[in-house]
Amino acid sequence: MQDWQLKQLQSLPLEAKIQRSIRKIREWYEAWDGEVYVNYSGGKDSTVLLHLVRSVYPHVQAMFADTGLEFPEVREQVKQTENVCWLRPKKSFYQVIQEYGYPAITKAQAGAIYKLRKQNLSEKYRNKLLYGDEKGTFGMVSKKWHYLLNAPFLISDKCCNAMKKEPFYRYQKMTGKKPIIGTMAIESARRKVHYLNHGCNVFDSKEPSSKPISFWTEQDILEYLRMFNIPYASVYGEIVEDENGRLTTTGEKRTGCVFCMFGVHLEKGENRFLRLKRTHPKMHGYCMDKLGIAEVLDYIGVDSGKEVA
């Protein structure tokens, strides 16, 4: 698929998107004889996905990875949703950051930094990661972040695999069921490339998956929630129109893992951790003091909100 084709799909009216997504869900369900499940996070995107799937197949199981990194309001939303099974990772977030490092900057940068610091690399490969190569390939670690190679703490991209993906892989291996996931191409460059290369339903892969709302936008999600009056996690606040007539939430905009630092250095104004201090002060204190996140944020030049003694 070409970029213009994705943009064309993203510009479709919501009703057309709903019908297209339902076709993808039916295709997935029938291909696996109903042996599928919904990867449910309790966030607004997966809440819409679950409603879509169950509008066609009411009894499809939803699975939730209980990482301990969710807003309490999101956990409450999961508890109130029918037919959800809770999975738990083998390691806690504290164990993950001690063993692998903190999720900071971006997933790609963190992964390259981790390789450079933890693995015995050849000089050629090390230079490629840092500076690129003679073919014009850019280095995987931006020069801006080279100083993190000497940080007094580890940085890595391993958290998501250990905390979220591993429990689902374990469940899939045990049951043979195939996942339906609520990610969208607009969320990151990586997800956009994946959709352009594979589309919604990926059958010919080591990890088959369906992502039937990949071509939706944030506006579609909010419009769908309002259209069907679907209960969602209260941490988002109310869905309202801004001064430009676009839908937005009065609370949180995204509710991934609360302690994740990917992308926080790009946030303008009140960043996610300053907001956490205001809305959930106990969680803020825990992640700053007990998990050591204040040190990482200070090191990369982001206001942690922690008061200096």
N, C-alpha and C positions, 0 to 999 in steps of 0.2 A: 504494500500500500504506500502511496505517496503522501507527503505532508498535506497537500491541498485536499486530498480525499478525506483525511481526518478532520480538517477544518470544516469541510462540507457536512460531515456527519455531526460535528459539534454544533453546527448552526441549525440543525433540524428542530422543529417544534417538539416539545416534550412528549406529546402523544405519539409521535412517530418513533421517538427514541424508546419509549416504553414497549411498543410493539416489536421493535427490532431486538431489544434485550430479551423479551419473552421468547422470541424465536431461538435465540442463542441458548437460553436456559433449557428449552424443550429439546433442542439438538443434543445438548450435553447430557441431560437426564436420560434420554432414550438410548444414547450411545453406550451408556454404562448400566443400562437396565435398572435405573433408579438407585444405584449404589453410589450416591453422591452426598455431600454435606455442605453446609454454608460455613465459611470461616467468618465468625462473628466476633467483632471487637467491642460492641456496645456503642460505638461512635455513630454519628449520623449517616455516614456513607453505608456502613454495613447494616444499619437499621433499615435503610431504603432497600438495599439488596435483599435482605431477609423477607421484607414485605412483598417484594416483587416475586421472589421464588415461591413463597407460600400462597401467593395469589393463584398460582398454577398447580403447585404440589404442596398442599397444606401440611403434610406430615414430614417434610424433609428435616432432618436433624441439623441443629446448629451447634457448633463447637466453639468454645471460648478458651483462650490461653490466659490463665490466671497468673500473670507475671508479677503482680504486686506493684506495678508501675502506673496503674490507672487512677484517674480521678475517682474519688468515692462515689460521685454522682453517676459515673459510667458503670461502676460495679453494681450500683443499685438498679440501673436500667437493665443490666444483664439478668439480675435476680428476678426482675419482674417480667421477663420474657419467657414464654412457654417453650418447652422442649429444647433447652440449652444444656449441653453437657460441658462441665468444666475440666480443662486439662491443666496440668501443672508442669513447669519446666524442671529439669533435674537440678539446676543450679539457681541460686538467688542472684539478684542484680549485684549485690555486694561481692559475691564469689566471682562473678563474671568480670567486674572491673579490676579485681585483685589479680586475676589470672591473665586476662587479655588486655584490659585497659578501658578507658572511657570513650563513649561515642561522642566525638567532637569534630567540628568543622563540617565535613561532608563524609558520606560513606566511602567514596572513592579516595579522598585524601587520607582518611583514617586508615583505610586498608593498606595503602602504599606506605604510610609512616610505620605501621605495625610490621610490615615485611622488612623494611629497612633496619628496624631496631631489634627485631626478634629472630630473624633468620640469617643463616650463614650464606650470604649472597656472593656471587662472583662480582669482581670489580666492574665488568662490562654491564651486568644487569643492574647493579647499584647505580651506576652513572645514568643508565637509561631511565630508571625511576626518578632520578633527581633532575636530569637535564635534557632528556630526550635522546634521540640517536641521529645518525648521519642521514637517515631517510626522511628527516623532518618531523618525526614523531615527537610531540611535546612530552616533557617529563610529567609523571603522574603526581608529583608533589610540587605544588606551586612554590615559587621562590619565596613568596610571602610567608609560607609556613615552614620553611627549612629549619627555623630555630626550634621547632617542636621536636626535632630529633634529639635534642638535649634536654627535653622537659623532665622535671623531677617526678613524673608520673607517666604511665603508659596510655597510649591512645590506640584504638582499634575499631574495626567494623564488625566485630564478632557478636555484639550484644543481641542484635535481632535474630541471628541464627540460633543462639543458645536459648534465648528467652521465648521467642515466638515460633520460629520455624521448626525447631526440634520437637516440641510436643505434637505438632500437627503431623510431621513426618512419622513419628512413632505411632500415632493413631491410624494414619493411612496404611502403614505396613501391617498393623494388626488387623484392620478391617477390610482393606482393599478399596475403600471408598475414595472418590476423587473430589477435590475441593472446588467450590464456587467462591470467588474472592471479590471483594468490593473495591478494588483499586481503580484509579482513573489516570488516563494518559497526561492530564494537565498537572498532576502532582509533582512530577520530576522529569528531568531529561531522560533518565534511565527507563522510566515507565512508558514514556512516549515512544522511545526507540523499540521497546519490547512490543508495543501494540502495532507499530508500523511494520514490524517484521513478522508478527505472528497472528494479529487479529485478536478476537475475543476468546475463542476456544482453541487451546493448544493440545492436540492429541498426540502428535509425533514428537514426544519429548520424554526425557527421563522423569520429569516431574509434570505430568499432564495437569492442566488447570483451566478453569473457565473464569473469565473476567468480563461478564456481560454488560457492565456499565462503564467500560473503559473509555468510551467516546462521549460520556456525559460530562457536564461541567458543574461547578459549585452551585450555580444558579438552578440547574435542574434538580439537584438534591434538595435544596431548600423549597423549591416550588412543589416538588413531589410530597414532601412532608406536610406542607400546608394543604395541598389539594386533597390528600386522603386523611388529614387530621391524625397523623401517626404520633403516638407518644415517643419522645426522644429524651436523652439525658439532659437533666435540667442545667448542667454546667454551661450549656450553650446559650442559655437565656431565651429570649423571645426572638422569633423571626419577624423582622420589620423591613420596610423599604428605606433606603438611604436617600440623600438629597438628589441623587441621580436616578431614582426609581428602581435601583437594583436591590435585590434581597440580601440581607445580612443578618447576623445574630448579634444580640446585645451582650452576650457573654463570650465564651471562648469560640474561636473560629475553627480550630483543629484540636483534637484530643487524642493524640498518640500517646506514647510513653511519656509521662510527666517529667522524668529526669533526663530525657534525651537532649543532647546539646547540638545535634546536627542542625546547622543553619541559623543558630541563635545569633551568630556574629553579624548576620545580615539584617536583623530586625531593627526597625527604627522606633524611636520613642520608648514606650514601656515594653521591655522584652518579656518573654514568657516567664522568666524567673522573678522579675519584679512584680509581675501580675500575680504569680503564685504566692508571693509574700503577702499581697493584699487580700487575696481570696481564700487561701489555704495556708495560713502562717505556720501551722504545725508541720505540714509536709515540707514547706520551705526550709524550716529549721533543720529537719531531719536530713534533707538532701545536701544542705550546705555543710552542716557539722559532721554528721555521722558518715555520709558518703564521700565527703571531700570535694564536692562539686564547686564550692566557692573558690578553692585553689585553682581549679582548671579554668573557670571563667575569668578570674583575675589575670591568669597567665596569658589568655588570648585577648585580653582587653575588653571584656564584656562585664557590665555592672551586674554583680551577683545579688545586690541588695542586702548583703550581710553587713551588719554594723561592725565597725572596727573598734576593738576594745581600747 
